[in-house]
Amino acid sequence: MAPTTTRKPPVPTVAETIKHPAFPTAIWNLEPDQSGLAPVAVGRGGPFNVSWEIHGEGPIKVLFIMGLGGLKSAWQRQTLYFGHQNRDKYSVLLIDNRGMGDSDKPLMRYSSSEMARDWIDILVHVGWLPAPPSSPSSSSSSITTSLSSHSGPPVPVPSERTLHVVGLSLGGMIAQELACLIPTAISSLNLCCTAAAIENTTTFAENIANRIRMLMPRPVDHSMADTARQLFPLSWLEQPDDCEVPDPSTTPKCGPPNPRSPKIPRPAGPEYLKFDSNAQRYVAQEMHKRLDPARFGLKGFLLQLIAAGWHHKSAEQLQKMADEVGRERILVMHGTEDGMISVPHGRKLIKIIEPEVGLIEEGMGHAPVVERTGWYHGVLVERIRRGEGLDGRV
């Protein structure tokens, strides 16, 4: 059951957050080494374009797959650490999932499996995976065996494991599908705050109340505060802003603040500033997204929500995936204070997959990428090192 409490920490209003001097600097101007738009889903309802970026020039390839309604910038703390501060070691691939950001927003049925295939198309486009065979009748027995294990268009058959996959929430569901499709490409698989399928872990009355709240129109301040309290532990929200911001004068390939939307005020100077609290930084980053309707809209959000709600991997499918990826390469983590995907989902995923590392973190919410940034980076570094070692690259 998701945690409940009678105490609600104050979440700053949108109006006071927009007036804060730090507001124009909430999204960082991290310059990619490569970027572009690439057509995906040919023969799968497309083609349509997906926006991608690569940050860093290192040999270790890391995919960060964002969750519901998130843009590439939602990974900015990880992009800064892996793709800029440690750019000689890592190369970080980001995309805006279909329906969000700079990617197209086709009106069609979205699913976690089709979104995983979008990632495969991008991986082939940027050269991180070989092109798939043209047909299942290829003479390669390894290709034929791989294709027989799933339906749909042919997928690449890599000769080595080079990809470190990190998925959060819906992104973790996409990562599960990706691992089922290309298990022999994966050096490490890191599933964060996600589920094999969304199940009702609350009482009937709580479930009905939650559904009513989702459908009722609410003032933006109310919806922002409610979402913040579902995402993050209450104690963390009210603490002073703990974000380590970049310094454009010393951070590689980091420019001064440059908001995308004309609705956002211009920064007063070239520095990135701090907010009064963690809650206020969350409100600011969310408002940068909401004030850019060309990149974030209700249609794409709802289509992604359908993908998350209908995601389902059976125990048999996940166990087969774990066999083929290798349990020694897999991490599953979940927080006890997750108000978006309750902790029983994480416990069940760990029980099914039996990963080498299964973490149920006391007091952690739905977004360790923000809430426990330093710790989260340390965990990922260790799991990446583990995969690289298993593949003989350390």
Contacts in CASP RR format, 6 or more apart in sequence:
PFRMAT RR
TARGET T0000
AUTHOR 0000-0000-0000
METHOD contacts of the structure
MODEL  1
MAPTTTRKPPVPTVAETIKHPAFPTAIWNLEPDQSGLAPVAVGRGGPFNV
SWEIHGEGPIKVLFIMGLGGLKSAWQRQTLYFGHQNRDKYSVLLIDNRGM
GDSDKPLMRYSSSEMARDWIDILVHVGWLPAPPSSPSSSSSSITTSLSSH
SGPPVPVPSERTLHVVGLSLGGMIAQELACLIPTAISSLNLCCTAAAIEN
TTTFAENIANRIRMLMPRPVDHSMADTARQLFPLSWLEQPDDCEVPDPST
TPKCGPPNPRSPKIPRPAGPEYLKFDSNAQRYVAQEMHKRLDPARFGLKG
FLLQLIAAGWHHKSAEQLQKMADEVGRERILVMHGTEDGMISVPHGRKLI
KIIEPEVGLIEEGMGHAPVVERTGWYHGVLVERIRRGEGLDGRV
1 201 0 8 1.000
1 202 0 8 1.000
1 203 0 8 1.000
1 206 0 8 1.000
1 342 0 8 1.000
1 344 0 8 1.000
2 201 0 8 1.000
2 202 0 8 1.000
2 230 0 8 1.000
2 338 0 8 1.000
2 339 0 8 1.000
2 342 0 8 1.000
3 336 0 8 1.000
3 337 0 8 1.000
3 339 0 8 1.000
5 234 0 8 1.000
7 234 0 8 1.000
8 225 0 8 1.000
8 229 0 8 1.000
8 234 0 8 1.000
9 229 0 8 1.000
9 234 0 8 1.000
9 235 0 8 1.000
9 237 0 8 1.000
9 238 0 8 1.000
9 279 0 8 1.000
10 238 0 8 1.000
10 279 0 8 1.000
11 221 0 8 1.000
11 224 0 8 1.000
11 225 0 8 1.000
11 228 0 8 1.000
11 229 0 8 1.000
11 237 0 8 1.000
11 279 0 8 1.000
11 280 0 8 1.000
11 283 0 8 1.000
12 276 0 8 1.000
12 277 0 8 1.000
12 279 0 8 1.000
12 280 0 8 1.000
12 283 0 8 1.000
13 221 0 8 1.000
13 283 0 8 1.000
14 220 0 8 1.000
14 221 0 8 1.000
14 224 0 8 1.000
14 283 0 8 1.000
14 287 0 8 1.000
17 23 0 8 1.000
17 275 0 8 1.000
17 280 0 8 1.000
17 283 0 8 1.000
17 284 0 8 1.000
17 287 0 8 1.000
18 265 0 8 1.000
18 284 0 8 1.000
18 287 0 8 1.000
20 275 0 8 1.000
20 276 0 8 1.000
20 280 0 8 1.000
20 284 0 8 1.000
21 268 0 8 1.000
21 273 0 8 1.000
22 272 0 8 1.000
22 273 0 8 1.000
22 274 0 8 1.000
22 275 0 8 1.000
22 281 0 8 1.000
22 284 0 8 1.000
23 264 0 8 1.000
23 265 0 8 1.000
23 284 0 8 1.000
23 287 0 8 1.000
24 257 0 8 1.000
24 259 0 8 1.000
24 264 0 8 1.000
24 265 0 8 1.000
24 266 0 8 1.000
24 267 0 8 1.000
24 268 0 8 1.000
25 245 0 8 1.000
25 257 0 8 1.000
25 267 0 8 1.000
25 271 0 8 1.000
25 272 0 8 1.000
25 273 0 8 1.000
26 275 0 8 1.000
26 281 0 8 1.000
26 284 0 8 1.000
26 285 0 8 1.000
26 287 0 8 1.000
26 288 0 8 1.000
27 73 0 8 1.000
27 76 0 8 1.000
27 257 0 8 1.000
27 259 0 8 1.000
27 260 0 8 1.000
27 285 0 8 1.000
27 288 0 8 1.000
28 73 0 8 1.000
28 76 0 8 1.000
28 80 0 8 1.000
28 245 0 8 1.000
28 246 0 8 1.000
28 254 0 8 1.000
28 257 0 8 1.000
28 272 0 8 1.000
29 248 0 8 1.000
29 254 0 8 1.000
29 255 0 8 1.000
29 256 0 8 1.000
29 257 0 8 1.000
29 258 0 8 1.000
30 55 0 8 1.000
30 76 0 8 1.000
30 79 0 8 1.000
30 80 0 8 1.000
30 84 0 8 1.000
30 246 0 8 1.000
30 253 0 8 1.000
30 254 0 8 1.000
30 255 0 8 1.000
31 253 0 8 1.000
31 254 0 8 1.000
31 255 0 8 1.000
32 53 0 8 1.000
32 54 0 8 1.000
32 55 0 8 1.000
32 253 0 8 1.000
33 54 0 8 1.000
33 55 0 8 1.000
33 56 0 8 1.000
33 57 0 8 1.000
33 87 0 8 1.000
33 91 0 8 1.000
33 253 0 8 1.000
34 53 0 8 1.000
34 54 0 8 1.000
34 126 0 8 1.000
35 51 0 8 1.000
35 52 0 8 1.000
35 53 0 8 1.000
35 54 0 8 1.000
36 51 0 8 1.000
36 52 0 8 1.000
36 53 0 8 1.000
37 49 0 8 1.000
37 50 0 8 1.000
37 51 0 8 1.000
37 52 0 8 1.000
37 102 0 8 1.000
37 103 0 8 1.000
38 49 0 8 1.000
38 50 0 8 1.000
38 52 0 8 1.000
38 121 0 8 1.000
38 122 0 8 1.000
38 125 0 8 1.000
38 126 0 8 1.000
39 46 0 8 1.000
39 47 0 8 1.000
39 48 0 8 1.000
39 49 0 8 1.000
39 50 0 8 1.000
39 121 0 8 1.000
40 46 0 8 1.000
40 47 0 8 1.000
40 48 0 8 1.000
40 49 0 8 1.000
40 50 0 8 1.000
40 98 0 8 1.000
40 117 0 8 1.000
40 118 0 8 1.000
40 121 0 8 1.000
40 122 0 8 1.000
41 47 0 8 1.000
41 48 0 8 1.000
41 98 0 8 1.000
41 114 0 8 1.000
41 117 0 8 1.000
41 118 0 8 1.000
41 121 0 8 1.000
42 121 0 8 1.000
43 153 0 8 1.000
44 114 0 8 1.000
44 117 0 8 1.000
44 153 0 8 1.000
45 106 0 8 1.000
45 108 0 8 1.000
46 106 0 8 1.000
48 98 0 8 1.000
48 103 0 8 1.000
48 104 0 8 1.000
48 106 0 8 1.000
49 103 0 8 1.000
49 104 0 8 1.000
50 95 0 8 1.000
50 96 0 8 1.000
50 97 0 8 1.000
50 98 0 8 1.000
50 103 0 8 1.000
50 104 0 8 1.000
50 118 0 8 1.000
50 121 0 8 1.000
50 122 0 8 1.000
51 72 0 8 1.000
51 95 0 8 1.000
51 96 0 8 1.000
51 101 0 8 1.000
51 102 0 8 1.000
51 103 0 8 1.000
52 93 0 8 1.000
52 94 0 8 1.000
52 95 0 8 1.000
52 122 0 8 1.000
52 125 0 8 1.000
52 126 0 8 1.000
53 72 0 8 1.000
53 93 0 8 1.000
53 94 0 8 1.000
53 95 0 8 1.000
54 91 0 8 1.000
54 92 0 8 1.000
54 93 0 8 1.000
54 94 0 8 1.000
54 126 0 8 1.000
55 79 0 8 1.000
55 82 0 8 1.000
55 83 0 8 1.000
55 84 0 8 1.000
55 87 0 8 1.000
55 91 0 8 1.000
55 92 0 8 1.000
55 94 0 8 1.000
55 253 0 8 1.000
56 82 0 8 1.000
56 83 0 8 1.000
56 84 0 8 1.000
56 87 0 8 1.000
56 88 0 8 1.000
56 90 0 8 1.000
56 91 0 8 1.000
56 92 0 8 1.000
56 253 0 8 1.000
57 87 0 8 1.000
57 88 0 8 1.000
57 91 0 8 1.000
58 87 0 8 1.000
58 88 0 8 1.000
58 89 0 8 1.000
58 90 0 8 1.000
58 91 0 8 1.000
59 89 0 8 1.000
59 91 0 8 1.000
59 393 0 8 1.000
60 89 0 8 1.000
60 90 0 8 1.000
60 91 0 8 1.000
60 164 0 8 1.000
60 384 0 8 1.000
60 388 0 8 1.000
61 90 0 8 1.000
61 91 0 8 1.000
61 93 0 8 1.000
61 128 0 8 1.000
61 162 0 8 1.000
61 163 0 8 1.000
61 164 0 8 1.000
62 82 0 8 1.000
62 90 0 8 1.000
62 91 0 8 1.000
62 92 0 8 1.000
62 93 0 8 1.000
62 164 0 8 1.000
62 166 0 8 1.000
62 380 0 8 1.000
62 384 0 8 1.000
63 93 0 8 1.000
63 119 0 8 1.000
63 123 0 8 1.000
63 163 0 8 1.000
63 164 0 8 1.000
63 165 0 8 1.000
63 166 0 8 1.000
64 75 0 8 1.000
64 78 0 8 1.000
64 79 0 8 1.000
64 92 0 8 1.000
64 93 0 8 1.000
64 94 0 8 1.000
64 166 0 8 1.000
64 167 0 8 1.000
65 97 0 8 1.000
65 119 0 8 1.000
65 165 0 8 1.000
65 166 0 8 1.000
65 167 0 8 1.000
65 168 0 8 1.000
65 171 0 8 1.000
65 172 0 8 1.000
65 174 0 8 1.000
65 175 0 8 1.000
65 178 0 8 1.000
66 72 0 8 1.000
66 74 0 8 1.000
66 75 0 8 1.000
66 94 0 8 1.000
66 97 0 8 1.000
66 167 0 8 1.000
66 168 0 8 1.000
66 170 0 8 1.000
66 171 0 8 1.000
67 74 0 8 1.000
67 97 0 8 1.000
67 167 0 8 1.000
67 168 0 8 1.000
67 169 0 8 1.000
67 170 0 8 1.000
67 171 0 8 1.000
67 172 0 8 1.000
67 174 0 8 1.000
67 304 0 8 1.000
67 308 0 8 1.000
68 169 0 8 1.000
68 170 0 8 1.000
68 301 0 8 1.000
68 304 0 8 1.000
68 305 0 8 1.000
68 308 0 8 1.000
69 97 0 8 1.000
69 100 0 8 1.000
69 296 0 8 1.000
69 300 0 8 1.000
69 301 0 8 1.000
69 304 0 8 1.000
70 96 0 8 1.000
70 97 0 8 1.000
70 100 0 8 1.000
70 289 0 8 1.000
70 296 0 8 1.000
71 96 0 8 1.000
71 100 0 8 1.000
71 101 0 8 1.000
71 289 0 8 1.000
71 295 0 8 1.000
71 296 0 8 1.000
72 79 0 8 1.000
72 94 0 8 1.000
72 95 0 8 1.000
72 96 0 8 1.000
72 101 0 8 1.000
72 102 0 8 1.000
73 285 0 8 1.000
73 288 0 8 1.000
73 289 0 8 1.000
74 285 0 8 1.000
74 369 0 8 1.000
75 92 0 8 1.000
75 94 0 8 1.000
75 369 0 8 1.000
77 243 0 8 1.000
77 244 0 8 1.000
77 369 0 8 1.000
77 370 0 8 1.000
77 373 0 8 1.000
78 92 0 8 1.000
78 166 0 8 1.000
78 369 0 8 1.000
78 376 0 8 1.000
78 377 0 8 1.000
78 380 0 8 1.000
79 92 0 8 1.000
79 94 0 8 1.000
80 246 0 8 1.000
80 251 0 8 1.000
80 254 0 8 1.000
81 373 0 8 1.000
81 377 0 8 1.000
82 89 0 8 1.000
82 90 0 8 1.000
82 92 0 8 1.000
82 377 0 8 1.000
83 90 0 8 1.000
83 91 0 8 1.000
83 92 0 8 1.000
84 246 0 8 1.000
84 251 0 8 1.000
84 252 0 8 1.000
84 253 0 8 1.000
84 254 0 8 1.000
85 251 0 8 1.000
85 252 0 8 1.000
87 252 0 8 1.000
87 253 0 8 1.000
93 122 0 8 1.000
93 123 0 8 1.000
93 126 0 8 1.000
93 128 0 8 1.000
95 103 0 8 1.000
95 118 0 8 1.000
95 119 0 8 1.000
95 122 0 8 1.000
96 102 0 8 1.000
96 103 0 8 1.000
96 295 0 8 1.000
97 103 0 8 1.000
97 115 0 8 1.000
97 118 0 8 1.000
97 170 0 8 1.000
97 171 0 8 1.000
97 174 0 8 1.000
97 304 0 8 1.000
98 104 0 8 1.000
98 105 0 8 1.000
98 106 0 8 1.000
98 110 0 8 1.000
98 115 0 8 1.000
98 118 0 8 1.000
98 303 0 8 1.000
98 304 0 8 1.000
99 105 0 8 1.000
99 106 0 8 1.000
99 110 0 8 1.000
99 299 0 8 1.000
99 300 0 8 1.000
99 303 0 8 1.000
99 304 0 8 1.000
100 295 0 8 1.000
100 296 0 8 1.000
100 300 0 8 1.000
100 301 0 8 1.000
100 304 0 8 1.000
101 295 0 8 1.000
101 296 0 8 1.000
102 295 0 8 1.000
105 297 0 8 1.000
105 299 0 8 1.000
105 300 0 8 1.000
105 303 0 8 1.000
107 299 0 8 1.000
107 303 0 8 1.000
108 303 0 8 1.000
109 303 0 8 1.000
109 306 0 8 1.000
110 300 0 8 1.000
110 303 0 8 1.000
110 304 0 8 1.000
110 306 0 8 1.000
110 307 0 8 1.000
111 307 0 8 1.000
111 310 0 8 1.000
111 311 0 8 1.000
112 170 0 8 1.000
112 171 0 8 1.000
112 173 0 8 1.000
112 174 0 8 1.000
112 176 0 8 1.000
112 177 0 8 1.000
112 307 0 8 1.000
112 308 0 8 1.000
112 310 0 8 1.000
112 311 0 8 1.000
113 177 0 8 1.000
113 181 0 8 1.000
114 307 0 8 1.000
115 174 0 8 1.000
115 177 0 8 1.000
115 307 0 8 1.000
116 174 0 8 1.000
116 175 0 8 1.000
116 177 0 8 1.000
116 178 0 8 1.000
116 181 0 8 1.000
117 153 0 8 1.000
117 155 0 8 1.000
117 181 0 8 1.000
119 174 0 8 1.000
119 178 0 8 1.000
120 129 0 8 1.000
120 132 0 8 1.000
120 155 0 8 1.000
120 156 0 8 1.000
120 178 0 8 1.000
120 181 0 8 1.000
120 182 0 8 1.000
123 129 0 8 1.000
123 156 0 8 1.000
123 163 0 8 1.000
124 130 0 8 1.000
124 131 0 8 1.000
124 132 0 8 1.000
124 156 0 8 1.000
128 162 0 8 1.000
128 163 0 8 1.000
129 156 0 8 1.000
129 158 0 8 1.000
129 163 0 8 1.000
129 182 0 8 1.000
129 185 0 8 1.000
130 156 0 8 1.000
130 157 0 8 1.000
130 158 0 8 1.000
130 159 0 8 1.000
131 156 0 8 1.000
132 153 0 8 1.000
132 154 0 8 1.000
132 155 0 8 1.000
132 156 0 8 1.000
132 157 0 8 1.000
133 140 0 8 1.000
133 143 0 8 1.000
133 147 0 8 1.000
133 154 0 8 1.000
133 157 0 8 1.000
134 154 0 8 1.000
135 154 0 8 1.000
136 143 0 8 1.000
136 144 0 8 1.000
136 147 0 8 1.000
136 148 0 8 1.000
136 154 0 8 1.000
137 144 0 8 1.000
138 144 0 8 1.000
140 157 0 8 1.000
142 157 0 8 1.000
143 154 0 8 1.000
143 157 0 8 1.000
146 155 0 8 1.000
146 157 0 8 1.000
146 184 0 8 1.000
147 154 0 8 1.000
147 155 0 8 1.000
150 180 0 8 1.000
150 181 0 8 1.000
155 181 0 8 1.000
155 182 0 8 1.000
156 182 0 8 1.000
156 185 0 8 1.000
157 184 0 8 1.000
158 182 0 8 1.000
158 184 0 8 1.000
158 185 0 8 1.000
160 391 0 8 1.000
161 184 0 8 1.000
161 185 0 8 1.000
161 186 0 8 1.000
161 187 0 8 1.000
161 387 0 8 1.000
161 390 0 8 1.000
161 391 0 8 1.000
162 185 0 8 1.000
162 187 0 8 1.000
162 391 0 8 1.000
163 182 0 8 1.000
163 185 0 8 1.000
163 186 0 8 1.000
163 187 0 8 1.000
164 186 0 8 1.000
164 187 0 8 1.000
164 188 0 8 1.000
164 190 0 8 1.000
164 383 0 8 1.000
164 384 0 8 1.000
164 387 0 8 1.000
165 175 0 8 1.000
165 178 0 8 1.000
165 179 0 8 1.000
165 186 0 8 1.000
165 188 0 8 1.000
165 189 0 8 1.000
165 190 0 8 1.000
166 175 0 8 1.000
166 190 0 8 1.000
166 192 0 8 1.000
166 380 0 8 1.000
167 174 0 8 1.000
167 175 0 8 1.000
167 190 0 8 1.000
167 191 0 8 1.000
167 192 0 8 1.000
167 194 0 8 1.000
168 192 0 8 1.000
168 193 0 8 1.000
168 194 0 8 1.000
168 367 0 8 1.000
168 369 0 8 1.000
169 192 0 8 1.000
169 193 0 8 1.000
169 194 0 8 1.000
169 308 0 8 1.000
169 340 0 8 1.000
169 341 0 8 1.000
169 366 0 8 1.000
170 194 0 8 1.000
170 304 0 8 1.000
170 307 0 8 1.000
170 308 0 8 1.000
170 311 0 8 1.000
171 194 0 8 1.000
172 191 0 8 1.000
172 192 0 8 1.000
172 194 0 8 1.000
173 194 0 8 1.000
173 195 0 8 1.000
173 307 0 8 1.000
173 308 0 8 1.000
173 311 0 8 1.000
173 313 0 8 1.000
175 189 0 8 1.000
175 190 0 8 1.000
175 191 0 8 1.000
175 194 0 8 1.000
176 191 0 8 1.000
176 194 0 8 1.000
176 196 0 8 1.000
176 311 0 8 1.000
176 313 0 8 1.000
176 318 0 8 1.000
176 321 0 8 1.000
177 313 0 8 1.000
178 186 0 8 1.000
179 186 0 8 1.000
179 189 0 8 1.000
179 321 0 8 1.000
179 325 0 8 1.000
180 313 0 8 1.000
180 317 0 8 1.000
180 320 0 8 1.000
180 321 0 8 1.000
183 321 0 8 1.000
183 324 0 8 1.000
183 325 0 8 1.000
183 326 0 8 1.000
184 324 0 8 1.000
186 325 0 8 1.000
186 329 0 8 1.000
187 329 0 8 1.000
187 384 0 8 1.000
187 387 0 8 1.000
187 388 0 8 1.000
187 390 0 8 1.000
187 391 0 8 1.000
188 329 0 8 1.000
188 330 0 8 1.000
188 331 0 8 1.000
188 383 0 8 1.000
188 384 0 8 1.000
188 386 0 8 1.000
188 387 0 8 1.000
189 325 0 8 1.000
189 329 0 8 1.000
189 330 0 8 1.000
189 331 0 8 1.000
190 330 0 8 1.000
190 331 0 8 1.000
190 333 0 8 1.000
190 380 0 8 1.000
190 383 0 8 1.000
191 330 0 8 1.000
191 331 0 8 1.000
191 332 0 8 1.000
191 333 0 8 1.000
191 349 0 8 1.000
191 353 0 8 1.000
191 355 0 8 1.000
192 333 0 8 1.000
192 334 0 8 1.000
192 368 0 8 1.000
192 369 0 8 1.000
193 333 0 8 1.000
193 334 0 8 1.000
193 335 0 8 1.000
193 338 0 8 1.000
193 340 0 8 1.000
193 341 0 8 1.000
193 346 0 8 1.000
193 365 0 8 1.000
193 366 0 8 1.000
193 367 0 8 1.000
193 368 0 8 1.000
194 334 0 8 1.000
194 341 0 8 1.000
194 345 0 8 1.000
194 346 0 8 1.000
194 349 0 8 1.000
195 311 0 8 1.000
195 341 0 8 1.000
195 345 0 8 1.000
195 346 0 8 1.000
195 348 0 8 1.000
195 349 0 8 1.000
196 312 0 8 1.000
196 313 0 8 1.000
196 314 0 8 1.000
196 315 0 8 1.000
196 318 0 8 1.000
196 345 0 8 1.000
196 348 0 8 1.000
196 349 0 8 1.000
196 352 0 8 1.000
197 311 0 8 1.000
197 312 0 8 1.000
197 313 0 8 1.000
198 308 0 8 1.000
198 309 0 8 1.000
198 311 0 8 1.000
198 341 0 8 1.000
198 345 0 8 1.000
199 344 0 8 1.000
199 345 0 8 1.000
200 207 0 8 1.000
201 342 0 8 1.000
201 344 0 8 1.000
201 345 0 8 1.000
202 210 0 8 1.000
202 342 0 8 1.000
213 226 0 8 1.000
218 226 0 8 1.000
220 290 0 8 1.000
224 283 0 8 1.000
224 286 0 8 1.000
227 286 0 8 1.000
228 237 0 8 1.000
228 279 0 8 1.000
228 282 0 8 1.000
228 283 0 8 1.000
229 237 0 8 1.000
230 339 0 8 1.000
230 340 0 8 1.000
230 366 0 8 1.000
231 282 0 8 1.000
231 339 0 8 1.000
231 340 0 8 1.000
231 365 0 8 1.000
231 366 0 8 1.000
231 367 0 8 1.000
232 278 0 8 1.000
232 279 0 8 1.000
232 282 0 8 1.000
232 337 0 8 1.000
232 365 0 8 1.000
232 366 0 8 1.000
232 367 0 8 1.000
232 370 0 8 1.000
232 371 0 8 1.000
233 337 0 8 1.000
233 363 0 8 1.000
233 364 0 8 1.000
233 365 0 8 1.000
233 371 0 8 1.000
236 278 0 8 1.000
236 371 0 8 1.000
237 277 0 8 1.000
237 278 0 8 1.000
237 279 0 8 1.000
237 282 0 8 1.000
238 277 0 8 1.000
238 278 0 8 1.000
238 279 0 8 1.000
239 277 0 8 1.000
239 278 0 8 1.000
240 276 0 8 1.000
240 277 0 8 1.000
240 278 0 8 1.000
241 274 0 8 1.000
241 275 0 8 1.000
241 276 0 8 1.000
241 277 0 8 1.000
241 278 0 8 1.000
241 280 0 8 1.000
241 281 0 8 1.000
242 278 0 8 1.000
243 274 0 8 1.000
243 275 0 8 1.000
243 278 0 8 1.000
243 281 0 8 1.000
243 373 0 8 1.000
244 373 0 8 1.000
245 272 0 8 1.000
245 273 0 8 1.000
245 274 0 8 1.000
246 254 0 8 1.000
246 272 0 8 1.000
247 254 0 8 1.000
247 271 0 8 1.000
247 272 0 8 1.000
248 254 0 8 1.000
248 255 0 8 1.000
248 256 0 8 1.000
248 270 0 8 1.000
248 271 0 8 1.000
248 272 0 8 1.000
249 270 0 8 1.000
255 270 0 8 1.000
256 267 0 8 1.000
256 269 0 8 1.000
256 270 0 8 1.000
256 271 0 8 1.000
257 267 0 8 1.000
257 269 0 8 1.000
257 270 0 8 1.000
257 271 0 8 1.000
257 272 0 8 1.000
258 267 0 8 1.000
259 265 0 8 1.000
259 266 0 8 1.000
259 267 0 8 1.000
259 288 0 8 1.000
260 288 0 8 1.000
260 292 0 8 1.000
260 295 0 8 1.000
261 288 0 8 1.000
261 291 0 8 1.000
261 292 0 8 1.000
263 291 0 8 1.000
263 292 0 8 1.000
264 288 0 8 1.000
264 291 0 8 1.000
275 281 0 8 1.000
275 284 0 8 1.000
278 371 0 8 1.000
282 370 0 8 1.000
289 295 0 8 1.000
289 296 0 8 1.000
290 296 0 8 1.000
313 321 0 8 1.000
315 352 0 8 1.000
318 349 0 8 1.000
318 352 0 8 1.000
318 353 0 8 1.000
319 352 0 8 1.000
319 353 0 8 1.000
321 353 0 8 1.000
322 330 0 8 1.000
322 353 0 8 1.000
322 354 0 8 1.000
322 355 0 8 1.000
327 353 0 8 1.000
327 354 0 8 1.000
327 355 0 8 1.000
327 356 0 8 1.000
328 356 0 8 1.000
328 386 0 8 1.000
328 390 0 8 1.000
329 356 0 8 1.000
329 386 0 8 1.000
329 387 0 8 1.000
329 390 0 8 1.000
330 353 0 8 1.000
330 355 0 8 1.000
330 356 0 8 1.000
330 357 0 8 1.000
331 355 0 8 1.000
331 356 0 8 1.000
331 357 0 8 1.000
331 358 0 8 1.000
331 359 0 8 1.000
331 379 0 8 1.000
331 383 0 8 1.000
332 346 0 8 1.000
332 349 0 8 1.000
332 350 0 8 1.000
332 353 0 8 1.000
332 355 0 8 1.000
332 357 0 8 1.000
332 358 0 8 1.000
332 359 0 8 1.000
333 357 0 8 1.000
333 358 0 8 1.000
333 359 0 8 1.000
333 360 0 8 1.000
333 361 0 8 1.000
333 368 0 8 1.000
333 379 0 8 1.000
334 341 0 8 1.000
334 343 0 8 1.000
334 345 0 8 1.000
334 346 0 8 1.000
334 347 0 8 1.000
334 349 0 8 1.000
334 350 0 8 1.000
334 359 0 8 1.000
334 360 0 8 1.000
334 361 0 8 1.000
334 364 0 8 1.000
335 343 0 8 1.000
335 360 0 8 1.000
335 361 0 8 1.000
335 362 0 8 1.000
335 363 0 8 1.000
335 364 0 8 1.000
335 365 0 8 1.000
335 366 0 8 1.000
335 368 0 8 1.000
336 343 0 8 1.000
336 360 0 8 1.000
336 361 0 8 1.000
336 362 0 8 1.000
336 363 0 8 1.000
336 364 0 8 1.000
336 365 0 8 1.000
337 363 0 8 1.000
337 364 0 8 1.000
337 365 0 8 1.000
338 364 0 8 1.000
338 365 0 8 1.000
338 366 0 8 1.000
339 365 0 8 1.000
339 366 0 8 1.000
340 366 0 8 1.000
341 366 0 8 1.000
343 360 0 8 1.000
346 360 0 8 1.000
347 360 0 8 1.000
350 358 0 8 1.000
350 360 0 8 1.000
356 386 0 8 1.000
357 383 0 8 1.000
359 379 0 8 1.000
361 368 0 8 1.000
361 372 0 8 1.000
364 371 0 8 1.000
364 372 0 8 1.000
365 371 0 8 1.000
368 375 0 8 1.000
368 376 0 8 1.000
369 376 0 8 1.000
385 394 0 8 1.000
388 394 0 8 1.000
END
